[in-house]
Amino acid sequence: MLEKLSQLWRVKDLRNTLLFVLLMLLIFRILAHIPVPGVDPSGLKQVLQGNPLLGLLNLFSGGGLQNFSIVMLGVGPYITASIIMQLLTMIIPKLEAMQKEGESGQAKINQYTRYLTVPMTVLQAFSTLTFLKQQGGGKLLGTLSPFQLITAIVCIVGGTMLLMWIGELINEKKVGNGISLIIFAGIVAQVPQSIQQTLSVLDKTQIFTIVTFLVIAAITIAGVVFVTEGQRNIPVTYAKRIMGQQSAGGVNTHLPLRVNQAGVIPIIFAVSIILVPPLIAQFFTKNAIPWIANLATWVNTTFQNQAFYGVAYFVLVVAFTYFYTAVVFQPNNIAENLQKQGGFIPGIRPGQPTSHYLSFVSNRIILGGALFLGAIAVLPTIMQSATNVKSLAIGGTSLLIVVSVVLESVKQVQSQLVMRDYEAFYK
């Protein structure tokens, strides 16, 4: 391990890349402590502890909401915009054709996603400010004048766009997903404070509870590694072809299908979506039409219910696991490429039968991964109900994201090292 780290440090451009990524994450942590002007967030901590949805938003923003910083929304609006664009790509033929154009088409879609992030940030910022303004009998944020409200929204939009840019800069370095690393940095930064809060509500008579937390955390980490690294290998055979006096092919290999092909994206998507209904409902709680006001009040009350929140969160995570897997895993393309290269799955005919078989196998193994992700997502809610401890040091969602991001980043760094070894060999 130490030898690999020293090798990593000796490669100058890779060392500079990692230092650049660390610098970007440090800038994010600094931004998380720059408050929105004109707002006093002193009473915000208590509200966050009592509201699981806002607690999640605070976690994903790295404490930005708790500090009422210019990055209080984190990368949530960008993620929401990405979800909308992916849905539109599936239903609008022009966007679908654009996506198939390769890198140029994907670049255009990414640009549209950036444009869409701006109105999504404005909407989420206004909704969040409106919700927080109503907390504590309307005294939490005090009286916000229209000018202060506009100023706050502009600052939040600027902070969110800056975070999006930082994420894209990290992506270009190819040592991890920029958005995931930003969320990872925010979670890790919250761990010391979360541990302190958890220990403050526990005493020596609750040693069993502490040990239970540690055991469950260890089991969760092991489960995350097992599911993240787990895969099913589909045997593939390439037919032998004679070209002149040489033969090619005749190779037996395998096609790996990961249990969790979607990674942490389903949980990130689910968090972004589950925050939307109660935030939008804030606009209508005092509507002149009674049934609209009652519906908005019901939405707010229901989404703050731990049981409903847990069920909704679980269902969203499972649904987004299947949705995102359908986006990244294209059995038709795989079957077509195998057929062009003379490859086939033993016992399965090339073409559409191969595509159907891959879809069948993928759906079966994804079910286990989806249920695991859903269980991990609601683990903190279950633990809080069982132990009556409302401030867990680190929840299942946090552990999943931290472990998955570390594994993915390590893989990308290792691939960079391998690539440089090959380059050195050919020089």
QUIZI-V797662 format. One line per field, one symbol per residue. phi: phi as a letter, one per 30 degrees, with the letter a starting at -180 (. if undefined). psi: psi as a letter, one per 20 degrees, with the letter a starting at -180 (. if undefined). A space follows every 10 residues. Layout:
phi->???
psi->???
This chain:
phi->.ddddddddd dedddddddd dddddddedd ddccdddibc cecdeddddc bddddddddd ciiddddhdd cdcicedddd dddddddddd cceddddddd djdddddddd dddddddddd dedddddddd dddddiiicd ciccdedddd dddddddddd dddddddddd eddhbkdddd dddedddddd dedddddddd ccbddceddd ddeddddddd dddddddddd accddbccdd bcbicccbji ccbbcdcddc ddiceedddd ddddddeddd dddcdcddde dddddddddd dddcdedded dddddddddd ddddddddcc dddddddddd cicaceibdd ideddddddd ddddddeddd dddddddced ddddddcicd bdeaddeddd dddddddddd dddddddddd ddddddd
psi->ghghghhghh oghhghghhg ghgghggghg hijoqpqjpo khjhghghhi ohghhgghgi jkjhghilri khicjghggg hggghhghhh iohghghhhi ibhgghhggh ghhgghhghh ggghgggggg ghhiqkkjig jaoorhghgg gggggggggg hgggggghgh hhilkrpggh hggghgghhi gghggggghh jqahikhhgg hgggghgghg gggggghhiq qpopppppqp ppncjqqqbk ppaqopoqgn hicigggggg ghgihgghgh hhijhkqhog hggggggggg ggiipggggg gggggggggh ggghhhghon hggghggggh jkqqppipqr cghgghgggg gghghhgghg hgggghhjgh gghhhhikoi mqgprggggg gggggggggg ghghhggggh ggghhi.
